Amino acid sequence: MITGHCIAGGFIFSMAHDYRISSENSTFCMNEIHLGMSLPKGMMSLFYEKLSPNIFRDIIMTGKKYSSKEALDFKIID
């Protein structure tokens, strides 16, 4: 159960799980992108395998922040 902000390493860790359940006040974001950092292939593969191509692109390329509602709508969480 994700009960708060799920950012950076926490977001990657959550993607390693089969089911991701979140509270209503959680946010999801890969803020490394805003710092100009790149992600290793192994970390990116978690997102690639579990998300649609458009959501994968937005997370990895733009570092977009998702609310719990958006994360549910886009199947980031269950």
Secondary structure, DSSP 8 states (H G I E B T S, - for coil): -B-S-EETHHHHHHHTSS---B-TT-EEE-GGGGGT----HHHHHHHHHHS-HHHHHIIIII---EEHHHHHHTTS--
